[in-house]
Amino acid sequence: MKMKQDIAKQPMIVGQPVLVMVDFQGNGGSGGYVPGVEGGVPHVGTLEERKQRMARARELVDAARDAGVPVVFIQEVHRPDGVDFGRELDGDEDVHCVENLPSTAISMEIGYRPGDYHIPKRRYSAFYGTDLEILLKGLKAQTLILTGGLTDVCVHYTFVDGHQGDYYCRVVEDCVGGSSQEAHDASLRAMEYLQAGARRKAAEILEAFKAIKASKAA
């Protein structure tokens, strides 16, 4: 039996990667929607830092397209009568992501196009009650690269469900934003606990996409 210290960390990308854009919603969705906050601006970081996070995420989308890596846009959305909120309002969150509101739409800043892979969801995890699993199987996905928000809510829960579905999961830590700095940091540590090497920088992913493009051209 192998001891834990003898098991090598997995490569950053194994097999077919898919870039998963979690809840980049609202007119200023710089890293994911914050429930109850119009415009989708996360709490973590200054305005300038949030703009930089959005710019990096957009760069990842463009690089993925250029390399032929599938991009999936996730959107949290709830019916106006609130019937599908469930327990989401029992904590700190207010009514959020209601259908047909500008703040619920996927942000155009992130590079979303009509016809892109789009998964609406009624719960935090992008896997829960959606057809994401069917789409990923069709794409023959093995590695999920997660960006967006909130780090400690929708990104974290999607990561966990992907992990339990035996996907290699990576979180781009400079392209996610949390409900607080403490919650953001704790969630990144929790994801790294599940998969060693899960935490990655946008620059690393961009280099990987460049390598994928080059390999296809060779």
C-alpha positions in Angstrom: 0.0 0.0 0.0 1.4 3.4 -0.9 1.8 6.0 1.8 0.3 9.4 1.2 3.8 11.1 0.8 4.7 8.6 -2.0 1.7 9.6 -4.2 2.8 12.2 -6.7 0.7 15.4 -7.2 -1.3 15.2 -10.5 -0.4 17.3 -13.5 -2.2 20.6 -13.8 -4.2 19.4 -16.7 -5.1 15.8 -17.3 -6.8 14.8 -20.6 -9.4 17.2 -21.9 -9.8 20.5 -20.0 -12.9 22.6 -19.8 -13.0 26.2 -18.6 -15.9 26.7 -16.2 -17.1 30.3 -15.7 -19.1 30.4 -12.5 -21.7 33.1 -12.1 -20.1 36.1 -13.9 -23.3 38.0 -13.7 -24.5 41.6 -13.8 -23.3 44.7 -15.5 -20.1 44.8 -13.4 -19.7 41.2 -12.6 -16.0 41.3 -11.8 -15.5 37.8 -10.5 -19.0 36.5 -9.7 -22.3 37.6 -8.4 -22.7 38.6 -4.8 -26.2 37.8 -3.6 -28.2 41.0 -2.9 -25.6 43.3 -4.4 -26.7 45.0 -7.6 -24.1 44.7 -10.4 -22.5 41.5 -9.1 -19.4 42.9 -7.5 -17.7 40.6 -5.0 -16.6 41.8 -1.6 -13.0 40.7 -1.8 -10.5 43.3 -3.1 -10.5 46.9 -4.2 -12.4 48.1 -7.3 -9.1 48.0 -9.2 -8.3 44.5 -8.0 -11.8 43.4 -9.1 -11.3 44.9 -12.5 -8.0 43.1 -12.8 -9.7 39.8 -11.9 -12.3 40.3 -14.5 -9.6 41.1 -17.1 -7.7 38.0 -16.3 -10.8 35.8 -16.5 -11.7 37.4 -19.9 -8.1 36.6 -21.1 -8.7 33.0 -20.1 -11.9 32.8 -22.1 -10.2 34.2 -25.2 -7.2 31.9 -24.8 -9.4 28.9 -24.3 -11.3 29.7 -27.5 -8.0 30.2 -29.4 -6.8 26.8 -28.2 -10.1 24.9 -28.9 -10.7 24.4 -25.1 -14.5 24.3 -24.4 -15.9 27.1 -22.2 -19.0 26.6 -20.1 -20.8 29.6 -18.6 -22.8 29.0 -15.4 -25.6 31.2 -14.4 -27.6 31.2 -11.1 -31.2 32.1 -11.8 -34.4 32.0 -9.7 -38.0 32.3 -10.5 -39.7 35.6 -9.6 -42.1 34.0 -7.1 -39.1 32.6 -5.2 -40.4 29.0 -5.3 -36.9 27.6 -6.0 -34.9 29.5 -3.4 -35.2 26.6 -0.9 -32.9 27.3 2.1 -30.7 29.9 0.3 -32.3 32.8 2.2 -31.8 31.2 5.7 -28.4 32.7 6.1 -26.8 36.1 5.1 -28.1 36.1 1.5 -31.0 38.3 0.3 -33.2 37.6 -2.8 -30.8 37.4 -5.7 -30.4 36.3 -9.3 -34.1 36.7 -10.2 -35.0 35.9 -13.8 -35.0 38.7 -16.3 -33.2 41.3 -14.1 -30.0 43.0 -15.6 -28.1 41.9 -12.5 -28.9 38.2 -13.3 -27.7 38.2 -16.9 -24.3 36.8 -17.8 -21.9 39.7 -18.0 -20.9 40.7 -21.5 -17.5 41.7 -20.2 -16.5 38.1 -19.7 -16.9 37.3 -23.4 -20.1 35.3 -23.4 -21.6 34.8 -26.9 -25.0 33.5 -28.0 -24.6 29.8 -28.7 -22.0 29.3 -26.0 -22.4 26.4 -23.6 -24.7 27.7 -20.9 -25.8 26.0 -17.7 -28.5 27.7 -15.7 -28.8 26.5 -12.1 -31.2 26.9 -9.2 -28.7 26.0 -6.5 -25.1 26.8 -5.6 -23.4 23.8 -7.2 -23.4 23.8 -11.0 -24.0 20.1 -10.9 -27.1 20.1 -8.7 -30.3 19.6 -10.8 -28.6 20.7 -14.1 -27.4 18.9 -17.2 -23.8 19.9 -16.6 -22.8 16.3 -16.2 -24.3 15.3 -19.5 -22.5 18.2 -21.2 -19.1 17.3 -19.7 -19.5 13.7 -20.7 -20.2 14.8 -24.2 -17.1 17.0 -24.2 -15.1 14.1 -22.7 -13.9 16.5 -20.0 -11.4 15.3 -17.5 -10.1 18.5 -15.9 -12.4 21.3 -14.8 -10.8 24.8 -14.5 -13.0 26.9 -12.3 -13.2 30.7 -12.1 -15.8 33.2 -10.9 -17.7 33.6 -7.6 -18.3 33.3 -4.9 -15.1 31.4 -4.0 -16.7 30.1 -0.8 -20.1 29.3 -2.2 -20.8 28.4 -5.9 -17.2 27.9 -6.9 -16.4 25.8 -3.8 -19.6 23.7 -4.1 -19.1 23.1 -7.8 -15.5 22.1 -7.1 -16.6 19.6 -4.5 -19.2 18.0 -6.7 -16.7 17.8 -9.6 -14.2 16.2 -7.2 -16.8 13.6 -6.1 -17.5 12.9 -9.8 -13.8 12.0 -10.3 -12.9 15.1 -12.3 -9.5 16.7 -11.9 -10.5 20.1 -10.5 -8.5 23.3 -10.6 -9.4 26.7 -9.2 -7.8 29.9 -10.7 -7.2 31.7 -7.4 -6.6 35.1 -9.0 -9.9 34.8 -11.0 -12.2 34.1 -8.1 -13.8 36.4 -5.4 -15.4 35.5 -2.1 -17.9 36.9 0.3 -15.0 38.0 2.6 -11.2 37.6 2.5 -11.4 35.1 5.3 -14.0 33.0 3.6 -12.1 33.3 0.2 -8.9 32.1 1.8 -10.5 29.2 3.7 -12.3 27.9 0.6 -9.1 27.9 -1.4 -7.4 25.9 1.3 -10.3 23.5 1.5 -10.1 22.9 -2.3 -6.4 22.3 -2.1 -7.0 19.8 0.7 -9.2 17.8 -1.6 -6.8 17.8 -4.6 -3.1 18.7 -4.2 -2.2 21.3 -6.8 -5.8 22.5 -7.3 -4.9 26.1 -6.7 -3.5 27.7 -9.8 -2.7 31.2 -11.2 -4.2 32.6 -14.4 -0.7 32.8 -15.9 -0.2 29.1 -15.5 -3.5 28.3 -17.2 -2.7 30.7 -20.1 0.6 28.9 -20.6 -1.2 25.5 -20.6 -3.7 26.8 -23.2 -0.8 28.0 -25.4 0.8 24.6 -25.2 -2.5 22.9 -26.1 -2.8 25.2 -29.2 0.8 24.4 -30.2 0.3 20.7 -29.8 -2.8 20.8 -32.1 -0.8 22.7 -34.7 2.1 20.4 -34.7 
